Amino acid sequence: MANSPRPGVWVLERSVDYGKTFTPWQYFTSTRDECLSLFPQAELRITRDDSILCETGFSDIIPLENGEV
């Protein structure tokens, strides 16, 4: 393992058909504005059981180590 920045924008996808198709499960960006502009279909808080959230807490460049994914 090496120290490196975490990705600024990324998508966590899931499959419910054993890997044949994938759909977004959660979006990650550095700022709330990026959430709104890059993923307008995402929600900033849970409103339904199938809400696809956009989270900003895990995409900061700092820390370069001991980050959570």
MARMI-322056 format. One record per residue: residue number from 0; residue in one letter; x, y, z of N, C-alpha, C in turn. Coordinates in pm, whole numbers, always signed. Example, Ala and Ser with C-alpha at 12.3 -4.5 7.8 and 13.67 -1.06 7.14 Angstrom:
<nodes>
[node 0; 'a'; [+1319; -569; +780]; [+1230; -450; +780]; [+1320; -330; +780]],
[node 1; 's'; [+1285; -225; +708]; [+1367; -106; +714]; [+1290; +3; +787]],
</nodes>
This chain:
<nodes>
[node 0; 'm'; [+84; -117; +0]; [+0; +0; +0]; [+88; +124; +0]],
[node 1; 'a'; [+41; +223; -69]; [+114; +349; -75]; [+18; +463; -43]],
[node 2; 'n'; [+74; +577; -6]; [-8; +695; +18]; [-44; +758; -116]],
[node 3; 's'; [-171; +780; -138]; [-215; +846; -260]; [-351; +910; -234]],
[node 4; 'p'; [-385; +1011; -312]; [-515; +1076; -292]; [-631; +981; -322]],
[node 5; 'r'; [-739; +1001; -250]; [-859; +926; -280]; [-925; +986; -404]],
[node 6; 'p'; [-1003; +910; -477]; [-1069; +967; -595]; [-1167; +1076; -556]],
[node 7; 'g'; [-1172; +1183; -634]; [-1260; +1295; -604]; [-1405; +1268; -640]],
[node 8; 'v'; [-1427; +1195; -749]; [-1563; +1163; -794]; [-1565; +1017; -833]],
[node 9; 'w'; [-1658; +941; -776]; [-1670; +801; -813]; [-1810; +750; -783]],
[node 10; 'v'; [-1842; +635; -841]; [-1974; +576; -829]; [-1958; +432; -779]],
[node 11; 'l'; [-2035; +397; -678]; [-2042; +259; -630]; [-2165; +198; -696]],
[node 12; 'e'; [-2145; +90; -771]; [-2255; +25; -840]; [-2283; -111; -780]],
[node 13; 'r'; [-2403; -162; -807]; [-2439; -295; -758]; [-2508; -373; -869]],
[node 14; 's'; [-2508; -503; -852]; [-2576; -592; -945]; [-2665; -685; -866]],
[node 15; 'v'; [-2784; -705; -915]; [-2877; -799; -851]; [-2905; -918; -941]],
[node 16; 'd'; [-2828; -928; -1052]; [-2845; -1040; -1144]; [-2711; -1110; -1171]],
[node 17; 'y'; [-2631; -1120; -1066]; [-2503; -1192; -1069]; [-2406; -1134; -1171]],
[node 18; 'g'; [-2400; -1001; -1180]; [-2300; -935; -1262]; [-2336; -912; -1407]],
[node 19; 'k'; [-2458; -940; -1447]; [-2498; -915; -1586]; [-2518; -767; -1612]],
[node 20; 't'; [-2581; -699; -1519]; [-2602; -554; -1531]; [-2570; -489; -1398]],
[node 21; 'f'; [-2531; -362; -1403]; [-2498; -287; -1283]; [-2574; -155; -1284]],
[node 22; 't'; [-2616; -111; -1167]; [-2684; +18; -1152]; [-2617; +95; -1039]],
[node 23; 'p'; [-2619; +228; -1044]; [-2559; +306; -935]; [-2627; +276; -802]],
[node 24; 'w'; [-2546; +266; -699]; [-2596; +242; -564]; [-2572; +365; -477]],
[node 25; 'q'; [-2455; +430; -500]; [-2424; +552; -427]; [-2319; +631; -504]],
[node 26; 'y'; [-2329; +763; -500]; [-2234; +852; -566]; [-2148; +920; -460]],
[node 27; 'f'; [-2024; +950; -496]; [-1932; +1016; -405]; [-1864; +1131; -477]],
[node 28; 't'; [-1864; +1249; -416]; [-1796; +1366; -471]; [-1731; +1443; -357]],
[node 29; 's'; [-1649; +1542; -392]; [-1581; +1621; -290]; [-1670; +1728; -229]],
[node 30; 't'; [-1764; +1781; -307]; [-1848; +1889; -257]; [-1995; +1865; -291]],
[node 31; 'r'; [-2080; +1933; -220]; [-2225; +1925; -245]; [-2259; +1977; -384]],
[node 32; 'd'; [-2191; +2083; -427]; [-2214; +2140; -560]; [-2182; +2038; -670]],
[node 33; 'e'; [-2076; +1961; -651]; [-2045; +1856; -748]; [-2154; +1750; -751]],
[node 34; 'c'; [-2208; +1716; -635]; [-2320; +1620; -630]; [-2434; +1669; -718]],
[node 35; 'l'; [-2470; +1794; -698]; [-2586; +1849; -770]; [-2560; +1863; -919]],
[node 36; 's'; [-2438; +1899; -959]; [-2412; +1920; -1101]; [-2378; +1792; -1176]],
[node 37; 'l'; [-2303; +1701; -1115]; [-2261; +1579; -1184]; [-2364; +1467; -1177]],
[node 38; 'f'; [-2439; +1462; -1068]; [-2536; +1355; -1048]; [-2672; +1414; -1007]],
[node 39; 'p'; [-2739; +1483; -1099]; [-2865; +1549; -1063]; [-2974; +1451; -1019]],
[node 40; 'q'; [-2963; +1325; -1058]; [-3062; +1226; -1018]; [-3041; +1176; -875]],
[node 41; 'a'; [-2926; +1205; -817]; [-2894; +1159; -682]; [-2965; +1244; -577]],
[node 42; 'e'; [-2978; +1187; -459]; [-3040; +1257; -348]; [-2936; +1283; -240]],
[node 43; 'l'; [-2955; +1388; -165]; [-2861; +1424; -59]; [-2900; +1364; +75]],
[node 44; 'r'; [-3020; +1311; +83]; [-3065; +1240; +204]; [-3164; +1132; +164]],
[node 45; 'i'; [-3182; +1034; +248]; [-3272; +923; +217]; [-3416; +971; +223]],
[node 46; 't'; [-3489; +949; +113]; [-3631; +984; +109]; [-3718; +862; +80]],
[node 47; 'r'; [-3657; +757; +24]; [-3728; +632; -7]; [-3633; +516; +21]],
[node 48; 'd'; [-3686; +396; +20]; [-3602; +278; +40]; [-3498; +261; -69]],
[node 49; 'd'; [-3530; +306; -191]; [-3438; +288; -303]; [-3366; +417; -342]],
[node 50; 's'; [-3351; +510; -248]; [-3281; +635; -276]; [-3135; +607; -312]],
[node 51; 'i'; [-3085; +678; -414]; [-2945; +672; -451]; [-2882; +801; -398]],
[node 52; 'l'; [-2800; +787; -296]; [-2744; +903; -228]; [-2616; +953; -294]],
[node 53; 'c'; [-2587; +1080; -271]; [-2458; +1138; -307]; [-2393; +1183; -177]],
[node 54; 'e'; [-2275; +1128; -150]; [-2204; +1150; -25]; [-2077; +1231; -51]],
[node 55; 't'; [-2046; +1324; +38]; [-1926; +1406; +22]; [-1818; +1374; +124]],
[node 56; 'g'; [-1845; +1288; +219]; [-1752; +1265; +328]; [-1633; +1177; +298]],
[node 57; 'f'; [-1630; +1109; +185]; [-1524; +1012; +160]; [-1441; +1044; +37]],
[node 58; 's'; [-1453; +1164; -17]; [-1382; +1195; -140]; [-1283; +1311; -127]],
[node 59; 'd'; [-1257; +1357; -7]; [-1156; +1461; +9]; [-1018; +1404; -24]],
[node 60; 'i'; [-935; +1488; -82]; [-800; +1442; -114]; [-721; +1415; +14]],
[node 61; 'i'; [-748; +1491; +118]; [-679; +1473; +245]; [-772; +1397; +339]],
[node 62; 'p'; [-735; +1295; +410]; [-597; +1252; +432]; [-549; +1162; +319]],
[node 63; 'l'; [-418; +1161; +300]; [-359; +1073; +200]; [-338; +933; +254]],
[node 64; 'e'; [-364; +915; +381]; [-351; +782; +440]; [-463; +761; +541]],
[node 65; 'n'; [-487; +637; +573]; [-591; +597; +668]; [-730; +646; +628]],
[node 66; 'g'; [-755; +657; +501]; [-888; +698; +453]; [-984; +579; +455]],
[node 67; 'e'; [-1111; +609; +453]; [-1213; +505; +449]; [-1270; +494; +309]],
[node 68; 'v'; [-1294; +371; +265]; [-1360; +347; +137]; [-1467; +244; +161]],
</nodes>
